[in-house]
Amino acid sequence: MQQPQIPENEAPRLAALFDSALLDTEAEPRFDRITSLVQQCLGTEIVLISLVDKNRQWFKSRQGLAACETGRDISFCGHAILDDDIFEISDASNDKRFADNPLVTDGPLIRFYAGAPLHFNGHRIGTLCIIDPKPRRLSERERRMLRQFANVVEQEIVDRLQQQAHQQLAASELMYRSVLEGTRIGTWQWNVQTGETVFNERWAEIVGYTLDELAPVDINTWLGLAHPDDLPESGRLLELHFAGQLPFYDCKCRMKHKDGHWVWVHDRGRVISWTKDDKPLMMYGTHADITEQKQAELDIKASRDQFKNLLANIPGVVYQYQQWPDGRACFPYASDNIQEIYGVMPEQVKDDAAIIFNKIHPVDLAGLTQSIAQSAASLSLWQHQYRVCLDNKKTIWLSGCATPERMPDGSTLWHGYIENITNSKQHYLELERLNKEYKLSQQRLEMASETALIGFWQASLITGELWWSPVIYKIFGFDENITPSVALFKSTLHPEDRVLVAASEQRSLESGLHDVVHRIIRSDGSIRWVHELARLLPQHENPDQILVGSVQDVTERMQLQQMKDAFISTVSHELRTPLTAIKGALGLLNSGKLGQLPATMQKLMDVADSNCERLAHLINDLLDVEKLAAGKMPFNIQSLVVQAELQQAIDNLQPFASQQQVCIELQPLAERLMVQADSLRLQQVVTNLLSNAIKFSPPDTKVAVSVKRQNDDVLFQITDYGSGIPAEFHGQIFQRFAQADGSNQRQSGGTGLGLAICKELVQQMGGSIGFNSTPGKGTTFYFALPAKRVTIN
């Protein structure tokens, strides 16, 4: 047996494998659907998505094989990743490299193997491989199919990471927004060149206003509220920051409150972007209300000025601290407040200060000792902030300030004051932490946007104003100096997609969600597909109707989808003719006209007939999907009597319901209730939803069918009382080939196309469809169609 060689690029190849985030993860429908389709299309027993790890090959998706991994030393895929071409073994038992391989001599008894390498970040991380216990050789067409399926798997790997990146991006943005809101910090954005300024609601609350009361808002809004005496210092600090001499603009100033008094704010900001000629452009910052802190500072100053007369009223500790060159120290005098600060009585430290130093936080002790030594050596003012650990395990922040004096005996005596600054210190520490987190979140957001090629935008549906992130300029092929606008965006729309985008924008006014995939025409004439996703807050919360969302270039994904659709269409048409012949032959044999079949053969014929019927349903569903996607499904819209249409569908399904021991209950409805629809397509939708409800209902339960008039629509509801739809599957319920139970042994059969077809049929008849589901209690599918005649294109 020949073990696979180790590629020369093994280290970066393994790094690429780990970066794909696929190893040892749960099975995912997106990959299992592909391997299942490969199994059907190439007629093979085993299909694997195999990832070649350092010492093993691990299967992300598998069809026809129970094992989830094997050793790399006996793997066929280890050989397949050595080259970009498809690695094919027609008969492993006659190949000296594999004849004695355990996978050949024992289960799964491999004879035929073909593996198409899977690439990620430029490296071959594994294969999409097919395996059979019988020798065979792929035709050129089958080799192309295998390679194309491998390309689809590679795209799914990329799409999966992009989806995860988008989710992380959304979570990061929500986090830093929540942090800012939770801290009640005012925020501002200032275009230094234009004066355009944006404040949050908290900024206005600090001075007693709402943003609406201050509108229109610009830099003059702040200038008009700022104290005139503080503007020169603010301007000086701002110029120093613009010149690069200060990393931040950091200023404490006063602002006029709506009630007439002055509010102290800590104004802190930073320029984050510059013009091409190195002038400051966009600046972001925060406003924190520090009125209480500032007032405390003024109180301290006043207390120091009246030190001798108001000693008893000072909230901090007035003290004398003496230290000798040999290290001895004491507090010759301390006010009674030392008990509140340190938890000791003045008498306890009059001769020895050791008890005080034992309470200093271990992390701060060295810094405090050094600051005292420096003050003693230079006889300079001592100022320091440090923490104290009290006997009740509580930690407080203290700020001390004292003037040193040299004594005749060589000792140094300080006269000073200590105050508890825990509240203000924690406020500043928290503010610094939030500033760092905000900056980090912003960097992560920008990095994730660049990595995932997802651009962000904000548009006003009223004013037409539009903002784009830099990535959007790349997607649309615009120069970043161009000012974005709704008109500019609409000029890029493909003529055939303009109505589609407008309809999505209109729906967003009601649903709050703008979700549309459409084409754009770039300035160079190239056509790209983009996915717009945005959310609109309710109008009472968003009077300007601001729509915030993202744009992602999905051209390659759409091209792959079109290739998939074309492939499905071809396979469906090619299978229909031979399937019709097979079905006719089976029907003739089962009819007995050619003679009575033996019992054992008859059982096999029944199985064949049943599977032939299932395949026919699949092909019909595929053809319906093709017609709907191509807009070739004919519709004869007319006025229909709802009662008659429902009764026909129920009568057709009554035998199936009886077989499943399920009762169909049609609830009373208006006798002449009419609906505008195509009778055949309406029957198709009702029958599909009703049969699904029966299939997923426990024995001896009922399926309820109800219809009612709802404004200008007729609302149909079909309810079962089964186990419900898993929450994680809700987003996929109307997707093609989507099934909540994706295993080979699922309890209920089906193609996974029925609900997708229902959605298309209902929408093309001018209606809408949805569902509600509660785990363990059941599911209600509903759809609405026009009650009055409307024009449907």
Summary of the structure (lengths in Angstrom):
residues: 793
radius of gyration: 37.6
end to end distance: 64.9
largest distance: 131.7
contacts: 2305
relative contact order: 0.04
helix: 43%
strand: 27%
